């Protein structure tokens, strides 16, 4: 399945909640959920009746996929990995998604969205433990260090992001050095560290069938 390339705001409207796919726009009056809170499509107003169990599970999976920008096969692979780990599968799944490189770059404040973070990583603006990295889906481990390349720091793009970075509140499982544009993963993110209101058990029930 190819990656979605259409309007990001339609995804938020389809799920009925802000997925924060467009950076600062999501926090402004221009947010699609504020302007057009209905689902997209000509038949959106005609959908009636209670959502069935499968529908709820599917929508929660799509919310998580779209929030993190993950394809179906990738997402299923993360579920299988989470299900094999000790502990609660749903919490394990979210922890894996949080540890993706693109999400970490976004969390440290050097991208306005996860989509932008993926683009910047593919353009090789970052290093992982001192080595070039251009794969957004890498899952980080405790002790890994992400840093912006020296030659990228002088670009106008990162000068703007550096100013925004100063105001970003980073999660406690990351140790961010804002002066050196680097970040170290000091712990595995726990369920309470993830502030988005996922109902991850619905996702686990969907894949467990």
C-alpha positions in Angstrom: 0.0 0.0 0.0 1.4 3.4 -1.0 1.8 6.2 1.5 -1.1 8.7 1.5 -0.2 11.9 -0.3 -3.6 13.8 -0.2 -4.6 16.6 2.1 -3.6 15.9 5.7 -6.6 17.8 7.1 -8.9 15.2 5.6 -7.4 12.5 7.8 -8.1 14.5 10.9 -11.7 15.1 9.8 -12.2 11.4 9.0 -11.1 10.4 12.5 -12.9 13.3 14.1 -10.0 14.5 16.1 -6.8 16.5 15.8 -3.9 14.3 14.7 -1.4 17.2 14.6 -0.3 16.5 11.1 0.4 20.1 10.0 2.4 21.6 12.9 1.3 25.1 14.1 -1.7 25.1 11.7 -3.3 22.5 14.0 -3.2 24.9 16.9 -4.6 27.9 14.9 -8.1 28.9 13.8 -7.2 27.4 10.4 -7.4 23.8 11.8 -9.8 21.8 9.7 -11.5 20.2 12.8 -12.4 23.7 13.9 -13.7 24.9 10.6 -15.3 21.6 9.2 -15.8 19.1 12.0 -17.7 16.6 9.8 -16.1 13.7 8.0 -15.1 14.3 4.3 -17.1 13.0 1.4 -20.5 13.6 0.0 -22.2 10.9 2.2 -20.7 11.9 5.5 -23.9 13.6 6.7 -25.9 10.5 5.8 -24.0 8.1 8.0 -26.3 7.1 10.9 -26.5 4.4 13.6 -24.1 3.2 16.2 -20.6 2.2 15.2 -20.1 -1.6 15.5 -17.3 -3.2 17.5 -15.1 -3.8 14.4 -15.7 -0.2 13.2 -14.5 1.2 16.5 -11.4 -1.1 16.4 -10.6 -0.2 12.8 -11.0 3.5 13.4 -8.6 3.4 16.4 -6.1 1.6 14.4 -6.3 4.1 11.6 -6.0 7.0 14.2 -2.8 5.5 15.5 -1.4 4.8 12.0 -2.2 8.3 10.8 -0.9 10.0 13.9 2.5 8.4 13.6 2.5 8.2 9.8 2.9 4.4 9.5 1.9 2.1 6.7 -0.3 -0.9 7.2 2.4 -3.6 6.9 4.7 -1.6 9.2 2.0 -1.2 11.8 1.1 -4.9 11.8 4.8 -5.7 12.2 5.0 -3.4 15.2 1.9 -5.1 16.7 3.5 -8.5 16.3 6.7 -7.3 17.9 4.7 -5.7 20.8 2.7 -8.9 21.3 5.9 -10.9 21.8 7.3 -8.6 24.5 6.6 -8.9 28.2 4.0 -6.6 29.6 0.8 -5.1 28.1 0.7 -5.4 24.3 -1.1 -2.1 23.8 1.4 -0.1 25.8 4.3 -1.9 24.1 2.9 -1.0 20.7 2.7 2.7 21.6 6.2 2.6 23.1 7.6 1.2 19.8 5.9 3.8 17.7 7.2 6.6 20.0 10.7 5.3 19.5 10.7 5.7 15.8 13.4 8.1 14.6 10.9 10.4 12.9 8.9 10.7 16.0 11.9 11.4 18.2 13.1 14.2 15.8 9.6 15.7 16.0 9.5 15.3 19.8 12.9 17.1 20.2 11.5 20.1 18.3 13.5 19.9 15.1 10.5 19.4 12.9 7.0 20.9 13.0 5.4 17.6 12.2 6.3 13.9 11.8 5.9 14.2 8.1 8.4 17.0 8.0 10.7 15.0 10.3 10.6 12.0 7.8 11.5 14.4 5.0 14.5 15.9 6.9 15.8 12.4 7.9 15.6 11.2 4.3 17.6 14.2 3.2 20.3 13.0 5.7 20.3 16.0 8.0 20.8 13.9 11.1 23.3 11.4 12.6 22.6 8.5 14.8 25.4 7.7 17.3 27.7 9.8 15.1 26.8 8.0 11.8 24.8 9.2 8.9 21.1 8.1 9.0 18.4 8.4 6.5 15.8 5.9 7.5 12.8 7.4 9.4 11.5 4.1 10.7 14.5 3.1 12.8 13.5 2.2 16.3 15.8 3.8 18.8 17.3 2.1 21.9 18.2 3.5 25.3 21.5 5.3 24.9 21.1 6.3 21.3 22.0 9.8 20.4 20.4 11.8 17.6 22.2 15.0 16.4 21.7 17.5 13.6 24.7 17.5 11.2 27.0 20.5 11.6 26.6 21.6 8.0 22.8 21.6 8.3 22.9 24.0 11.2 23.6 27.0 9.1 20.6 26.5 6.8 17.7 29.0 7.1 15.3 26.1 7.7 17.0 24.9 10.8 17.6 28.5 12.1 13.8 28.9 12.2 13.3 25.4 13.8 16.0 26.2 16.4 14.0 29.2 17.6 10.9 27.0 17.8 12.9 24.3 19.6 13.5 26.5 22.6 9.8 26.5 23.4 9.2 22.8 22.9 8.5 20.7 26.0 10.2 17.4 25.4 9.2 14.1 27.1 11.1 12.9 30.1 12.4 9.9 28.3 14.5 12.1 26.1 17.5 14.2 27.2 17.7 17.1 24.7 20.7 19.4 24.4 19.1 22.4 22.6 22.4 24.3 22.3 24.0 21.4 20.4 20.8 20.3 18.5 21.2 16.8 19.9 19.0 14.3 21.8 19.7 11.2 23.9 17.2 8.5 24.6 17.6 7.9 28.4 14.6 5.6 29.0 11.9 3.6 27.2 8.7 5.6 26.9 5.9 4.3 29.2 2.2 4.5 28.5 1.8 7.5 30.9 4.4 9.4 28.8 2.1 9.4 25.8 -0.4 12.2 26.0 -2.6 11.4 23.0 -5.9 9.7 24.1 -5.4 6.4 22.4 -7.7 3.4 23.2 -4.9 1.0 22.3 -6.8 -2.1 23.6 -9.2 -1.7 20.6 -6.2 -2.1 18.3 -5.0 -5.2 20.1 -8.5 -6.7 20.0 -8.6 -6.0 16.2 -5.3 -7.8 15.5 -6.0 -10.6 17.9 -9.0 -11.9 16.0 
